Amino acid sequence: MLGHLGFSYIGLIYLLMLFIPNIIWSKNQPIDYDNTQENKILLLLERVGQVCCTCSVLIFSDFNIASFSSWSLWLISSFLLMIFYEICWIRYFTNEHTEENFYRSFRGILVPLASLPIMAFLLLGIYGKVIWLIAFAIIIGIGHIGIHIQHVKAIK
């Protein structure tokens, strides 16, 4: 449950799927975006979770593809969530860049650009049986999803 040290190419793929759209977003933020009122505790949890998740997915080889078993369904489910995450980014980038569009739900999933990668990393942690990633995904989830829910409430 603690993990085996070694490089994870799956972790690198996940991080690229996460970082590339966020880098593009930084130049295409919603026209009405305001992050000045974000809760400082949630922001701290988000930042700690980001750093720890990033390190965890790269330094534990347990996330790499192993021989197929029923346990592989955790990895497949996790990867599907990352595909849905990419679809939500495409939806945002091809529409008007507003907060309402940015936070629009996806198939009943609230704040999908915040919640989908968190759920994906949580499932990846379960697949790899690495308690560190599971814990860090929960920490970032509290902060990141909490901040995005605050933004949604501010819009309404």
Secondary structure, DSSP 8 states (H G I E B T S, - for coil): ----BS--HHHHHHHHHHHHHHHHHHTS--TT---TT--HHHHHHHHHHHHHHHHHHHHBGGGS--S--TTHHHHHHHHHHHHHHHHHHHHHHTS---HHHHT--BTTBSSHHHHHHHHHHHHHHHHHT-HHHHHHHHHHHHHHHHHHHHHHHHH-
